Amino acid sequence: MNLDLTGKHAFVCGSSQGIGKAAAMELAKLGATVTLIARNDARLRSAVADLPGKVKHDYIIADFSNPEQLRESIGKYLSKEKTIHILVNNTGGPAGGTIAEAHLEEFTSAFSNHLLCNHILAQAVLPGMKLNGYGRIINIISTSVKQPLRGLGVSNTIRAAVANWAKTLSMEVAPFGITVNNVLPGATATQRLESILESKAVKTGITKELLTKEMLHEIPAGRFASTEEVAAAIAFLATPAAAYINGINLPVDGGRTGNL
């Protein structure tokens, strides 16, 4: 099985912490040169220093709440004749809340942060991928694209839009040796999960410990995923071994999602 990413260059978004950072680590272990993308300079510097390998990794500071600034930053980087072979789209999810109470600006903000920024990045890297006959676009979304999650109304809506964008793109770029796939993390031990549990505890009056117990009860594996477990799926889809896997939604959720 060919898992070697030597000579490949990866963009990994939201990679100063959590699943994004873990994905960057796995790609670097397989030999890829990695460019981290996030908005916190100090965290990015620290994350780059942690990456393994003999190649020179780097980072780009970009704020996904400002798509035009992202477009400018990526364009400037790619103008140095750099080719990106792997794009990992990963952005922090929208805040929790019911869909009936969601404000319009919550939808437009999430749509911009997720779908529009994914599209900007894909359009930027696709020409190089086509020229090289190799490309992997991997979107980190959520199991909500298969089964909507209670209390995440805006997120459920936007994640589904991203999934359908990705499926459409996968059909268009497949002839060029490019694949587009979605990884759907279930409950994963990240700061976002902690934030969701804490927010729900405040709103419901139920303790965080009890909420955690209830959530774990729904997971056949009986535990939360580690970021490294999600990152392993991302890294595999980026390799030559996954060349014929295209346009799929891959849950990494310990069996929680109640459908195929």
C-alpha positions in Angstrom: 0.0 0.0 0.0 1.5 3.3 -1.1 1.1 5.8 1.8 4.2 7.8 0.9 3.6 11.6 0.6 7.3 12.5 0.0 7.4 15.4 -2.5 3.8 16.4 -1.8 2.8 19.8 -0.4 -0.3 20.1 1.8 -2.4 23.1 2.9 -4.1 22.3 6.3 -6.6 24.8 7.5 -7.5 25.5 11.2 -4.2 23.7 12.0 -3.0 25.5 15.0 -4.9 23.1 17.3 -7.3 20.2 17.4 -8.1 18.0 14.5 -6.4 20.4 12.0 -3.1 20.2 13.9 -3.3 16.4 14.3 -3.9 16.1 10.5 -0.9 18.3 9.8 1.2 16.0 12.1 0.0 12.8 10.3 0.7 14.3 6.8 4.1 15.4 7.8 4.9 11.9 9.2 4.1 10.5 5.8 6.6 12.8 4.2 4.5 15.8 3.1 5.6 19.4 3.3 2.9 21.1 5.3 1.7 24.7 5.3 -0.5 25.5 8.2 -3.3 28.1 7.9 -5.0 29.7 10.9 -5.4 33.2 12.4 -3.3 33.0 15.6 0.4 33.7 14.8 1.8 32.4 18.2 -0.1 29.1 18.0 0.9 28.7 14.3 4.6 29.2 15.2 4.3 26.6 18.0 2.5 24.1 15.7 5.0 24.4 12.9 7.9 23.8 15.3 6.2 20.5 16.4 5.9 19.1 12.9 8.2 16.2 12.1 10.2 15.5 8.9 13.3 16.8 7.2 11.4 19.3 4.9 10.7 22.9 5.8 7.2 23.5 6.9 5.6 26.9 7.1 2.4 28.7 7.8 0.0 31.4 6.5 -2.0 33.7 8.8 -5.5 34.0 7.5 -8.9 34.8 9.1 -11.8 32.9 7.5 -14.2 35.5 8.6 -12.7 37.7 5.9 -12.8 35.7 2.6 -11.1 38.4 0.5 -8.2 38.6 2.9 -7.9 34.8 2.6 -8.0 35.0 -1.2 -5.2 37.6 -1.1 -3.0 35.7 1.3 -3.3 32.4 -0.6 -2.8 34.2 -3.9 0.4 35.8 -2.7 1.7 32.5 -1.4 1.0 30.6 -4.6 2.5 33.4 -6.7 5.9 32.0 -5.6 5.4 29.1 -8.0 4.4 26.7 -5.2 2.1 23.7 -6.1 -0.3 22.4 -3.5 -1.2 18.7 -3.9 -3.3 18.3 -0.7 -5.9 20.7 0.7 -7.5 20.0 4.0 -10.5 22.3 4.6 -11.2 22.7 8.3 -12.9 25.5 10.1 -14.3 25.9 13.6 -18.0 25.1 13.6 -20.9 27.6 14.2 -22.1 28.1 17.7 -24.8 25.8 19.0 -28.5 26.7 19.2 -31.9 25.7 17.8 -32.6 26.5 14.1 -35.9 28.2 15.0 -34.1 30.8 17.1 -31.1 31.3 14.7 -30.5 34.8 13.3 -30.0 35.3 9.6 -26.5 36.6 10.1 -25.5 33.3 11.8 -26.3 31.5 8.5 -24.6 34.0 6.3 -21.5 34.1 8.5 -21.2 30.3 8.7 -21.8 30.0 4.9 -19.0 32.5 4.3 -16.6 30.9 6.8 -17.1 27.4 5.5 -18.4 27.1 2.0 -17.1 30.3 0.4 -13.6 30.0 2.0 -13.4 26.3 0.9 -14.3 27.4 -2.6 -11.6 30.1 -2.6 -9.0 27.6 -1.5 -10.1 25.0 -4.0 -10.1 27.4 -6.9 -6.6 28.5 -5.9 -5.0 25.1 -5.8 -6.9 23.2 -8.5 -4.7 24.6 -11.5 -1.6 23.2 -9.9 -3.3 19.9 -9.0 -4.4 19.5 -12.6 -1.0 20.2 -14.0 0.5 17.6 -11.7 -2.2 15.0 -12.2 -2.5 14.6 -8.4 -4.8 16.3 -6.0 -6.6 15.6 -2.8 -9.2 17.9 -1.3 -10.5 16.7 2.0 -13.2 18.6 3.9 -13.6 18.1 7.7 -17.3 18.5 8.2 -19.6 16.6 10.7 -21.7 13.5 10.9 -24.7 15.9 10.8 -24.6 15.6 7.0 -25.9 12.1 7.5 -28.0 12.7 10.6 -28.7 16.2 11.9 -27.6 16.8 15.5 -29.9 18.3 18.0 -29.1 21.8 19.1 -26.8 22.6 16.1 -29.3 24.1 13.7 -27.0 26.4 11.8 -24.2 23.9 11.7 -26.5 21.2 10.4 -27.6 23.4 7.5 -24.2 24.7 6.5 -22.4 21.4 6.8 -24.9 19.8 4.4 -24.2 22.6 1.9 -20.5 22.0 2.1 -21.0 18.2 1.6 -23.0 18.8 -1.6 -20.5 21.3 -2.9 -17.8 18.7 -2.4 -19.7 15.9 -4.1 -20.4 18.2 -7.1 -16.7 19.2 -7.3 -15.6 15.6 -7.0 -17.4 14.7 -10.2 -15.8 17.6 -12.1 -12.2 17.1 -11.2 -11.9 13.3 -11.1 -10.6 13.1 -14.7 -7.5 15.0 -13.6 -6.4 12.6 -10.9 -8.0 14.7 -8.2 -10.3 13.4 -5.5 -12.6 15.3 -3.2 -13.8 13.6 0.0 -15.4 14.6 3.3 -14.3 13.3 6.7 -17.2 13.4 9.3 -15.8 13.4 12.8 -18.2 12.3 15.6 -17.7 13.5 19.1 -14.0 14.2 19.4 -12.0 15.3 22.4 -11.4 18.9 21.3 -11.8 22.4 22.7 -15.0 22.7 20.6 -16.6 19.7 22.2 -15.7 21.2 25.6 -17.3 24.5 24.6 -20.5 22.8 23.4 -20.9 20.8 26.6 -20.2 23.8 28.8 -22.7 26.0 26.8 -25.4 23.3 27.0 -24.8 22.9 30.7 -25.5 26.6 31.2 -28.6 26.6 29.1 -30.1 23.4 30.5 -28.9 23.4 34.1 -27.7 19.9 33.6 -24.1 19.3 34.8 -21.4 18.9 32.2 -20.5 15.5 33.7 -24.1 14.2 33.2 -24.2 15.6 29.7 -20.9 13.9 28.9 -22.3 10.6 30.3 -25.4 10.9 28.1 -23.4 11.6 25.0 -21.1 8.7 25.6 -24.1 6.4 26.0 -25.0 7.1 22.4 -21.6 6.0 21.1 -21.2 2.3 20.6 -17.4 2.6 21.2 -18.2 4.1 24.6 -15.7 7.0 24.3 -14.9 10.1 22.4 -12.5 10.0 19.5 -9.0 11.3 19.8 -7.9 14.0 17.3 -5.2 11.5 16.1 -7.9 9.0 15.1 -9.7 11.5 12.9 -6.3 12.6 11.5 -5.5 9.1 10.4 -8.5 9.0 8.2 -7.6 12.4 6.7 -4.1 11.3 6.0 -5.1 8.1 4.3 -7.4 9.9 1.9 -4.5 12.2 1.0 -2.3 9.3 -0.1 -1.8 7.5 -3.5 -3.5 4.5 -1.9 -6.8 6.3 -1.9 -6.7 7.3 -5.5 -10.0 5.6 -6.4 -12.0 6.8 -3.3 -13.8 9.9 -4.5 -16.9 11.9 -3.5 -17.6 10.1 -0.2 -18.6 11.0 3.3 -16.5 9.1 5.8 -17.8 9.0 9.4 -15.2 8.7 12.1 -17.6 8.4 15.0 -17.3 5.1 16.9 -20.4 3.9 15.2 -22.8 6.6 16.6 -24.4 7.7 13.3 -27.7 5.8 13.0 -27.5 5.1 9.2 -25.2 3.8 6.6 
